Amino acid sequence: GKMRTLPLGYFEYDSSYVITASNAGFDTHPAWYHNLRSNPKVTLQIQDKQLTAIAEPANPSLRKQLWKKLVELAPGYGAYEKRTSREIPMVLLRPV
């Protein structure tokens, strides 16, 4: 129930912002991912713009597409996928 602030990289997809729960390729999801699953309402700050959004893990088909885009934008994430046995979630932050 505590407010947390965490800087994350993102890219835009459709009318959403996309983040990844990579946790640097470790075999566990980052704590913030569990928090989003418990309470998906988030506040985003992108530069001087602040907005409310709902976090939604991408379905398997979309996740694959978003992962490919992420690795194109930031190839280092490809190593994270090789380092872990879990599927790294891609999360859509949909402004409300």
N, C-alpha and C positions, 0 to 999 in steps of 0.2 A: 503494500500500500504506500510505499515511499516514492516520491518523485526522484527520478534519476536523470542525469544528463550524460549523453554519450556521443562523441563525434564519430560519424560513420561516413564512408564513401557511398555514393549513390549514382544512379543514372536514371534518366527518365524513360518511361515506357507508356505509351498511350497517354492517359491523363494522370498517371501515378508515378511515384518515385520508387525505385527498386533498390533494396539493400540485400546483403547476403550475410547469413549466419555462419561464416567460414571458421571463426575461432582459430585462425592461422593454421588450419588443417588438423587440429587436435581431434581426438575421437569423441569429444562431447560437444554438444551445442553450447554456445555462450549463454551466460545467465540471462542476458537481456532477451534472448529468444524465448526462453521459458516465461519470462514476465509478459511478453507480448501475447503469448498463447493464453495466458491467464486473463489479461486485460488488454485487448487490442486497440484501445483508444490511445493515441499518441499526439504530442505536440511537436511539430517540426519547426526548426529554424534554418532557413536557407538564406544566407547573407542577412539582409535586414528584414526579410519577410518571415512572418510566423503564421502557422496554420495548424488546424486540427486535422487528423487523418485516422483512418482505421487500417490496422495492419492485418494482412491476409497472406498466409503462405501460398505460393503459386502451386497450382495443380501440377501433376507430373509432366504433362505435355508442355505446358507453359514454362515450367521450371527448366526443362531441357533447353528451350529456346532462349530464356533469359541467361542461363549459365553460359551458353555459347557467346552471347553478346558481351557478358562480363569478361570472359577470357579474351575476347577480341580487344576490348578496351584496356584491360589490365592483365596481360599474359601471366603474371606471377601467380594468379589464382589457380592456374592449371596445376601447379605444384602442390597446392593445398589438397586438391582432389585426389592426387596420387598418394598423399601422405596419410589419408584417413580411410577407414572402412565405412564410414557413414555417408549418407547422401547429404550434401550441404544444402540447406534450405535457401531458397530465394523468396524474399518477402516483398509484397507490394504494399506500399503505403498510399492509400486512396484518400485524397482530400475530401472532406465533408463540408 
